[in-house]
Each structure stands twice: as structure tokens, then as C-alpha cells.
Amino acid sequence: MAFVYLRSGQSIYQACWTDTLTGKRIYRSTKTTHKRKAQRLADAWERDAQVTRPKTLHALSQLWLEDLECLGRSTKHLTQRSRALETLGLDVLAANRMLGDRAKDGTWSDRTIDAYHGALKQFGRWCFTNGHRDRDPMAGLRKPSRRTGRVYVRGVLTEEQAQRLCSCPFLPSSRRLVYRTALCTGLRIGELRKLKPENLVLRSGKPCIHLAPSQVKNRFESIIPIDDDLFSSLQSGLDLSSFHKAGLRLRRDLVIAGLPTEDSDGHVIDFHSLRATFGDMLIKKGVSIPAVARLMRHKDGGGLLLKKYTQGFEEEGLTITM
């Protein structure tokens, strides 16, 4: 018998029934918050199980993306999986060849390969678990044995360029405040969106930003020291209405301010580059790597910091002499 239920934290009912042909449990989103309507849909799907089994993998992929959307997945999450399906395709042999070629020539970073491979494997498990296929259609998909070792490196602003961006008279004061906050705190764009005036506190008489675990990516409580001027400027809150596409907004403002959109090494500057600049400037001022890692809320003690965020750091003084 079909039944409906609510997943934790969700308001849309999910339907579940047992396929009489395969004996497997089938799960499907009803896309409704009304229990009676959801139950009627579940009963109809149980009577005609073929409705839940599109003939082609392409049709199944669209149904999978719709199901993820109903589960409340973010736009970024959906875009990444849609791009993986479009780029690799649904032919396992062709996908394996493409993953292998991109790993050998270094066109894609390891993170991109892992994300695309994981998206297709997730789609295959969804097809099998929900009874759309008798076997996992992505069972033969493999990660390339040879890894690229390449990471995505963001551009870094110099201290002079950062100051010019924050003081450019041709930019609205609201956008300059956003850039200044990102450069002085190292907060990500998602963390800036959650920043409220009530997060501004005084600790031992010093102004700080206090972030709850739900407001931080690593889910740890964070206290970030700031100066008095920024503390008073943030009392009215941040206006992020023009930062729907934050990277594009920043690059346009860089052009307005007469600044390059790439650093001296040719790496593209996006919004996360402001966080990279924050860490880079701290290191150049002599702050230790573990201290910078704590200020940037990294959990590995500085390993990721050394790999990604110190592109402008002079390494001449780090050589060992005997």
C-alpha cells in the first residue's frame, strides 16, 4: 500500500510504495504540501507503476533534477549536477574516456573530476533505488587512476588595489562597505548574506563579529575582531541586493575602479579572492600560518592555506641553509 511522509525539515510530502514487479521500495516527491492530495497521487502511481519509469535515461535525469529541486537543494547544487550530466553525458564508456582524458591533460582540477563523477554516480543510485532501472545504469563509471594534482587558484589583490577598491568614489557606498567587510574579515559571500547587526558585539571592550555555528561554513562558533570604524558602519547592515552574481559584480566594479580583473600571475579575480587577499595580507604582515588559519576558520591548521591562499607570499626566506 502506498503511503506518504515528510522528510526531516521538509514541508513537501514524499510518496513511497512497493513495486510489485521488482519488490523494491519506490520513493518519489509529490511536490505538494497537502497530505490528502499527496496520498491520492501516491495511490495513482502505485496503480500504474510504469508512469514512474520513463523510457530513456535523459527523461530520468530530468525527473531526478526535479526531485532534487523539490527536496530544497540549492541552485548551485542543481546547476552543478545539471552541468555534469550535460558535459559527461549518460554513456558510461564515453564518460570514462572524457574523465580519463581530462585527468591526463590537466584540463579539469581534481575537485571538478570528483564533483562530476559523484553527480553521475548519485544519479545511477537514484535510478536503481527508486525502481526506474533493474540495475545501476552508472555502475561501470570509474574515477581516473591518474590524478591531476591541480587545484583552482584564485587571483589575489595587492594591498594597494584593495584600498583603491574600498575607496573608489565611483562605486556606491553600500558596495564599498561589502568589499571592505570581506577584505577585513575574510567572510565568504554566503556568510556575509547571513551577517546581521545583532552579530556585532563587544568582547573585553573590543568590537567583534560573533557568528553562530549555523552562520559559518565549518559549523563552528566564530568571533572575528574588527576595527571601530567598520563596527559602526555595519550597524545599519549590509546591502547585498546587487550581489546576486557576486563574482560578476566584483569584476565590473574592478573595471570601474580602474583595476585589473586578473592578478599578476594571470589568475582570475572573483569574490572569493577577497577572502584570499585577507589571508595573503595577514601573512605578509608576519602573522603565523596557524593564526591566519584560525582567523580564516580553517580546520586543517594551515594546509589549505598554504596550497591556495598565499600566491603572493615571498618564499625566498623559507629556504633552509646548512
Stockholm file with secondary structure:
# STOCKHOLM 1.0

chainA/1-322         MAFVYLRSGQSIYQACWTDTLTGKRIYRSTKTTHKRKAQRLADAWERDAQVTRPKTLHALSQLWLEDLECLGRSTKHLTQRSRALETLGLDVLAANRMLGDRAKDGTWSDRTIDAYHGALKQFGRWCFTNGHRDRDPMAGLRKPSRRTGRVYVRGVLTEEQAQRLCSCPFLPSSRRLVYRTALCTGLRIGELRKLKPENLVLRSGKPCIHLAPSQVKNRFESIIPIDDDLFSSLQSGLDLSSFHKAGLRLRRDLVIAGLPTEDSDGHVIDFHSLRATFGDMLIKKGVSIPAVARLMRHKDGGGLLLKKYTQGFEEEGLTITM
#=GR chainA/1-322 SS CCEEEECTTCCSEEEEEECTTTCCEEEEECCCSCHHHHHHHHHHHHHTGGGGCCSSHHHHHHHHHHHHHHTTCCHHHHHHHHHHHHHHCSCHHHHHHHHHHHHHHTCSCHHHHHHHHHHHHHHHHHHHHTTSSSSCTTTTCCCCSSCCCCCCCCCCCCHHHHHHHHHCTTSCHHHHHHHHHHHHHCCCHHHHHTCCGGGEEEETTEEEEEECGGGSTTCCCEEEECCHHHHHHGGGCCCCTTCTTHHHHHHHHHHHTTCCSBCTTSCBCCTHHHHHHHHHHHHHTTCCHHHHHHHTTCSSTTHHHHHHSCTTCCCGGGCCCC
#=GC SS_cons         CCEEEECTTCCSEEEEEECTTTCCEEEEECCCSCHHHHHHHHHHHHHTGGGGCCSSHHHHHHHHHHHHHHTTCCHHHHHHHHHHHHHHCSCHHHHHHHHHHHHHHTCSCHHHHHHHHHHHHHHHHHHHHTTSSSSCTTTTCCCCSSCCCCCCCCCCCCHHHHHHHHHCTTSCHHHHHHHHHHHHHCCCHHHHHTCCGGGEEEETTEEEEEECGGGSTTCCCEEEECCHHHHHHGGGCCCCTTCTTHHHHHHHHHHHTTCCSBCTTSCBCCTHHHHHHHHHHHHHTTCCHHHHHHHTTCSSTTHHHHHHSCTTCCCGGGCCCC
//
